[in-house]
Amino acid sequence: MFFRIATALTFVLFAAVHAAAVPISGLYSTGVDDSSNLLAIGTVDSHYSLMFDGGTLIPRAIIPHSAWADNTDDFAQWINPSSEQNPSGTATFSPGDYAYELTFDLTGFDPSTAIISGQWATDNSASILLNGNATGITKPENGYKSLDSFVLDFGFLPSVNTLTFLVNNAGSSNNPTGLYVNVESDVSATVVPEPSTLLLFGIGSLGVWFAGRRNHRKSS
């Protein structure tokens, strides 16, 4: 009986050590609030910081340009540095690189198990960086025409991470630019077990070993 109980305990503790993946907090689609509901048009998207030419801009949820990929779903919206008075995809901005950044914390997670997936569209070309490093995920100059899928499963840190969508506004004069990111709900990572859990797992394993030895002696 003891052997069976110890064996069951070991399996339970093994499952605790090898915990199922859980969602990563702090990852948000563009144009949503803390509950992932769509922001009102013109509202600041506080989840994303936006840098351009050494300065900081304010990204807002906007009415998309008619040439951009449709975003009639309830999961994300286009954003750009429009003013509150004219939150529109037709607003024009200087050519150059616009860095939209999102930070999230993987403290307590195993970073090698983290996965982020989603869909994105950009005006114009763009690339995704993780902690300042290129991921190889890019969009062409006409990246605004379609929503393309992306998956990130490497390059994560066991602490604060920075996800950057670097959007290049092409051209020689002011013209429209924007970013759309729908972070899918299956983003996840595995929790790192606490030392106490590992200790319990070790105790349970020893219990099984001792019970096995005792049963072996009785039967011999």
C-alpha positions in Angstrom: 0.0 0.0 0.0 2.8 2.4 0.9 4.4 1.7 -2.4 1.3 2.6 -4.3 0.8 5.8 -2.3 4.4 6.9 -2.8 4.2 6.1 -6.5 1.0 8.2 -6.8 2.7 11.1 -4.9 5.7 10.9 -7.2 3.5 11.2 -10.3 1.6 14.2 -8.8 4.9 16.0 -8.0 6.3 15.1 -11.4 3.3 16.8 -13.0 3.8 19.8 -10.8 7.5 20.1 -11.8 6.6 19.7 -15.5 3.8 22.3 -15.3 1.6 23.1 -18.3 2.3 26.3 -20.2 0.5 29.3 -19.0 -0.3 32.6 -20.7 2.3 35.4 -20.7 1.0 38.5 -19.1 1.8 41.9 -20.5 1.4 41.0 -24.2 -1.3 43.1 -25.9 -2.6 43.6 -29.4 -2.5 47.1 -30.8 -5.5 49.4 -30.0 -6.8 47.5 -27.0 -7.2 48.3 -23.3 -6.0 46.3 -20.2 -8.9 43.8 -20.7 -8.1 43.4 -24.4 -11.3 45.3 -25.4 -11.0 47.7 -28.4 -10.1 51.3 -27.5 -12.3 54.2 -28.6 -10.8 55.8 -31.7 -8.4 58.5 -30.7 -7.5 56.9 -27.4 -3.9 56.5 -26.4 -2.5 52.9 -26.6 -0.6 52.9 -23.3 0.8 49.4 -23.9 3.1 50.5 -26.7 5.8 53.1 -26.6 6.7 54.8 -29.9 10.1 56.3 -30.8 11.0 58.3 -33.9 14.2 60.2 -34.7 15.4 60.2 -31.1 12.1 61.4 -29.7 8.9 60.0 -28.2 5.5 60.0 -29.9 2.1 59.0 -28.7 0.4 56.0 -30.5 -3.4 56.1 -30.7 -6.2 53.9 -32.0 -7.2 55.2 -35.4 -9.6 54.9 -38.3 -7.5 52.9 -40.8 -6.6 54.1 -44.3 -8.9 52.6 -47.0 -5.9 50.9 -48.6 -4.9 49.1 -45.4 -5.8 45.5 -44.5 -9.2 45.3 -43.0 -9.4 45.3 -39.2 -13.1 44.9 -38.6 -12.5 42.2 -36.0 -12.7 42.7 -32.2 -9.2 41.7 -31.4 -6.9 44.6 -32.5 -6.9 48.0 -34.2 -4.4 50.0 -36.3 -2.4 52.6 -34.4 -0.1 55.5 -35.4 1.1 58.8 -33.9 -2.0 60.7 -35.0 -3.3 63.6 -32.9 -6.4 63.2 -30.8 -8.2 65.6 -33.1 -7.4 63.6 -36.2 -7.0 59.9 -35.3 -6.8 58.7 -38.9 -4.8 56.5 -41.2 -4.9 59.3 -43.7 -2.8 61.5 -41.4 0.7 62.0 -42.8 4.1 61.7 -41.1 7.8 62.1 -41.8 9.6 59.3 -43.6 11.9 57.2 -41.4 11.8 54.4 -38.9 9.1 54.3 -36.2 9.8 51.9 -33.3 6.7 50.6 -31.5 7.8 48.8 -28.4 6.0 46.4 -26.0 7.6 45.1 -22.8 6.6 41.9 -20.9 8.2 40.0 -18.0 9.2 36.4 -18.0 10.5 36.3 -14.4 9.5 32.9 -13.0 9.1 31.3 -16.5 11.5 29.1 -18.5 12.3 31.5 -21.4 13.2 28.6 -23.7 9.5 27.5 -23.6 8.0 30.9 -24.5 6.0 31.2 -27.7 4.4 34.3 -29.1 2.3 34.2 -32.3 0.0 36.6 -34.1 -0.8 38.5 -37.2 0.5 41.9 -38.3 0.3 44.5 -41.0 2.4 47.7 -41.5 2.7 50.8 -43.6 5.3 50.5 -45.0 8.0 47.8 -44.6 8.8 46.5 -41.1 10.8 44.0 -39.1 10.3 42.4 -35.6 13.1 42.6 -33.1 13.2 40.8 -29.7 15.4 42.4 -27.1 17.1 44.5 -29.8 17.9 41.4 -31.9 16.6 40.8 -35.4 14.2 37.8 -35.6 14.2 37.5 -39.4 10.5 38.3 -39.5 9.8 41.1 -41.9 7.1 42.9 -44.0 7.6 44.3 -47.5 7.0 47.9 -48.5 3.4 47.1 -49.2 3.0 45.4 -45.9 -0.3 47.2 -45.3 -2.2 45.2 -47.8 -2.5 41.9 -45.9 -2.4 40.4 -42.4 0.5 38.0 -42.2 1.2 35.5 -39.4 4.3 35.5 -37.2 5.7 33.1 -34.6 8.5 33.9 -32.1 9.9 30.9 -30.1 13.5 31.9 -29.4 15.6 34.8 -28.0 13.6 35.4 -24.8 15.2 36.5 -21.5 14.2 35.2 -18.0 13.3 38.8 -17.0 11.9 41.8 -18.8 11.7 41.4 -22.6 11.2 44.1 -25.3 9.3 43.3 -28.4 9.9 45.9 -31.1 7.9 46.4 -34.4 10.2 48.6 -36.4 8.1 50.3 -39.1 9.7 52.2 -42.0 7.7 55.0 -43.5 9.0 55.1 -47.1 9.1 58.0 -49.4 10.7 61.5 -49.6 7.8 63.5 -48.1 5.2 63.1 -45.4 2.7 60.2 -46.0 0.6 57.8 -44.0 2.0 55.1 -41.7 0.7 52.7 -39.1 0.9 49.4 -37.3 -1.6 46.6 -36.7 -0.7 43.6 -34.4 -3.1 40.9 -33.3 -1.3 38.9 -30.6 -3.1 35.5 -30.4 -4.4 34.1 -27.2 -2.1 31.0 -27.1 1.1 32.9 -26.2 2.6 30.9 -23.4 5.6 29.8 -21.4 6.2 27.1 -18.7 6.6 28.2 -15.1 9.9 27.4 -13.5 9.2 25.1 -10.4 9.9 26.6 -7.0 12.8 25.0 -5.0 10.3 23.6 -2.5 8.5 21.8 -5.3 11.7 20.2 -6.4 12.4 19.2 -2.8 9.1 17.5 -2.5 9.6 15.7 -5.8 13.0 14.4 -4.5 11.4 13.2 -1.2 8.6 11.4 -3.1 11.1 9.7 -5.4 13.2 8.6 -2.4 10.0 7.2 -0.8 9.3 5.1 -3.9 12.9 3.8 -3.9 12.8 2.8 -0.2 9.4 1.2 -0.6 10.6 -0.8 -3.6 13.7 -2.0 -1.6 11.5 -3.1 1.3 9.1 -5.0 -0.9 12.0 -6.7 -2.7 13.4 -7.9 0.7 10.1 -9.3 1.8 9.6 -11.2 -1.4 13.2 -12.7 -1.3 
